[in-house]
Amino acid sequence: MKTFQSEDGLSEVIGFILLIGLLVVFLAVYQTYTVPVQGRDTEIDHMNEIKNTFTAYKISLDSLWVNEREGTMLSTTLDMGTGGGYSQGGFGNIGFLTPISSGGSVGVNQRNETITVTVGSNIDGVRTLADFNPGALEYQSNNYYWIDQNYYYQLGGVFLEQNSGSTVRVMPPLTIARYGTDEGYTAKVDFTIIRLNGGELISGTGPVRVETNLNNGGIIESPDYVGITNVTITVGSDNPKTLLMWKNLFEDSLARYGIPSEWYDPLTISDEKVSLNVIGAQVNGTSLGVYANIIRTNYTTTLQTVATDIQ
């Protein structure tokens, strides 16, 4: 004789399994699509904050040497990471419901550029005003969801470096303009050579404090006088993207005030260097020379980690 048992318990088990399956599918879709979008947006916002921090840093350092505030300490804080999801699953760095926190590094004088500035004169020949590594404050990102970007402050400018190339975010204090004389117009070069001293590197996800001292209030290396026959600014680097960026920077500086091509030598990149040689105007076969105002100023920059869990 057959007996029939209730299947209510079996239905509940199947329903529970289906709910678990739907939950797993939902979490998989959320982790696959939503979490990366959130992480991407967070890292983009963080990189914009880094850009703003470097821009403010440049403006603050300029104010120190302009106002000759020698010995004044400038302090700013920079967040190396996004501070995203700190609770992670049991599979290493696989985020669960929140994006993985990205990190980065901040370094002083970790780059390999050089700056050389010379002036030729009918009075005392060729004079070298600078020939050294200018130093740099640099942030290198370690992003999970967005392209890595490196921002750095160097020679009074803010630059962005990434896989696609390098570009200028804020121009350094270099101006090439027209200058009127009794004989006619010629070129005038205003350039502040800023050097960062120090050498540190900190990596992580937390904040880091950047402290900078002005060592001198600005040394005028070349006053305004017509005896200068040429001014040469040379940037050296083993990175072709950096050299191309400086070539474009020089071209932009010349085009800003419409400097004629006869007033400077053609810009070329060779031997890991790019040079701008300004020779000024010629009137009836006579050179009017170049007016120049070259200032050199020095800073010392140090890094300090910042505690974030003080009670």
Secondary structure as UniProt FT lines:
FT   HELIX           8..29
FT   HELIX           30..34
FT   HELIX           35..66
FT   TURN            67..68
FT   TURN            70..71
FT   STRAND          73..79
FT   STRAND          103..108
FT   STRAND          114..121
FT   TURN            122..124
FT   STRAND          125..132
FT   STRAND          137..142
FT   STRAND          150..154
FT   TURN            155..156
FT   STRAND          157..162
FT   TURN            163..164
FT   STRAND          165..170
FT   STRAND          174..180
FT   STRAND          185..197
FT   STRAND          200..204
FT   STRAND          207..214
FT   STRAND          219..222
FT   TURN            226..227
FT   STRAND          228..236
FT   HELIX           240..256
FT   TURN            257..258
FT   HELIX           261..263
FT   STRAND          269..270
FT   TURN            271..272
FT   STRAND          273..278
FT   STRAND          282..283
FT   TURN            284..285
FT   STRAND          286..287
FT   STRAND          290..305
//
